[in-house]
Amino acid sequence: MAVSAAGAGSRFGFTTGQVIQEFGYDDDVDPRVREEIEEATGNELVDEDYGDVCDGTLIWWREDDAEQEDLTDLLVDAQANLEDGGGLIWVLTPKPGRPGHVRPSDIEEAARTAGMHATSAAAVADAWSGIRIASRSRVR
């Protein structure tokens, strides 16, 4: 069972030894998604008050959490917490038709405004979809 669970958790792109910071945890999150990531990394998720750099970010985002501008700000903050500004950010939102659903275009717009872009989308659980966000490469 550990192999299949780790395989499922690594579908997010997280690997063994990484520290993943979680934002937006609430009663409605899918515990299996959290467990899969913890199994894939071998570490417990750290919360939004974590005081060090991390390797990736998991954001649970719902329509009533705040305005799109607040998601933009959260993406900027999450990127600043990532080691060397790199790493993976996943924004998870309730699937269409479920309370709290956020349109993918709203997440993509928040990412663009934050200087990032959406790279892929996936159904991550029965009630949750995810959009992977990456930093735009910058030529200096």
C-alpha positions in Angstrom: 0.0 0.0 0.0 2.8 2.5 0.8 4.1 2.2 -2.8 0.8 3.1 -4.4 0.1 5.9 -1.9 3.5 7.4 -2.4 3.0 7.1 -6.2 -0.3 9.0 -5.8 1.3 11.7 -3.6 4.2 12.1 -6.0 1.7 12.9 -8.8 2.0 16.4 -7.4 5.7 16.4 -8.2 6.8 16.3 -4.6 9.6 14.0 -3.7 11.2 12.4 -0.6 12.7 14.8 1.9 10.8 17.9 0.7 9.1 20.3 3.1 5.7 21.3 1.8 3.9 24.3 3.3 0.1 24.2 3.5 -2.3 27.2 3.4 -6.1 27.3 3.8 -6.4 24.1 5.9 -10.0 23.7 7.1 -12.5 21.0 8.0 -13.4 20.4 4.3 -9.9 19.5 3.1 -9.4 15.9 1.8 -7.3 14.1 4.4 -6.2 11.5 1.8 -4.5 14.2 -0.3 -2.6 15.4 2.7 -1.6 11.8 3.6 -0.4 11.1 0.1 1.8 14.1 0.1 3.2 13.3 3.5 3.9 9.7 2.4 5.6 10.9 -0.8 7.8 13.4 1.0 8.3 11.5 4.3 7.5 14.7 6.1 4.4 16.2 7.7 2.9 19.3 6.0 4.0 22.5 7.7 1.4 25.3 8.3 1.3 28.9 7.1 3.2 30.0 10.2 6.3 27.9 9.3 9.3 30.2 9.6 11.8 28.7 7.2 12.1 28.1 3.4 10.2 25.1 2.0 10.3 23.1 -1.2 6.6 23.3 -2.3 3.2 24.7 -1.4 -0.3 23.3 -1.2 -3.1 26.0 -1.1 -6.7 25.0 -0.4 -8.8 27.8 -1.9 -12.5 28.3 -1.9 -14.8 31.0 -3.4 -15.6 32.5 0.0 -12.0 32.5 1.3 -11.3 36.0 -0.1 -11.0 38.0 -3.3 -8.9 37.1 -6.3 -6.4 39.8 -5.3 -5.9 37.9 -2.0 -5.0 34.7 -3.9 -2.5 36.7 -5.9 -0.9 38.0 -2.7 -0.9 34.5 -1.2 0.8 33.1 -4.4 3.5 35.9 -4.1 4.0 35.0 -0.4 4.1 31.3 -1.1 6.7 31.8 -3.8 8.8 33.9 -1.5 8.8 31.0 1.0 10.1 28.6 -1.6 13.8 27.6 -1.7 15.4 30.0 -4.3 12.0 31.1 -5.4 11.5 27.7 -7.2 9.4 24.7 -6.3 5.9 23.6 -6.9 2.7 25.4 -5.9 -0.6 23.6 -6.1 -3.9 25.5 -5.7 -6.7 23.1 -4.8 -10.3 24.2 -5.2 -13.7 22.4 -4.9 -14.8 20.8 -8.1 -17.5 22.4 -10.3 -20.9 22.2 -8.8 -19.6 21.9 -5.2 -19.8 24.7 -2.7 -16.8 27.0 -2.8 -15.8 26.2 -6.4 -13.5 28.7 -8.0 -13.2 29.0 -11.8 -9.9 27.9 -13.2 -9.7 31.2 -15.1 -9.8 33.1 -11.8 -6.8 31.1 -10.5 -4.9 31.5 -13.7 -5.5 35.3 -13.6 -4.2 35.4 -10.0 -1.2 33.5 -11.1 -0.5 35.8 -14.0 -0.9 38.9 -11.8 1.6 37.3 -9.4 4.1 36.8 -12.3 3.5 33.0 -12.5 1.5 30.7 -14.8 -0.7 27.7 -14.5 1.1 24.7 -16.0 -1.4 21.8 -15.6 -4.7 20.8 -13.9 -5.8 17.6 -12.3 -8.6 16.0 -10.4 -6.9 15.4 -7.1 -9.8 13.9 -5.0 -13.5 13.2 -5.2 -14.3 16.8 -4.3 -11.2 18.7 -5.2 -9.4 19.8 -8.4 -5.9 21.2 -8.5 -4.0 23.7 -10.7 -0.2 23.6 -10.7 1.4 27.0 -10.6 5.0 27.7 -11.6 7.2 30.7 -11.7 7.8 32.4 -15.0 11.4 32.0 -16.1 13.2 35.3 -16.0 16.1 36.2 -18.3 18.6 38.5 -16.7 
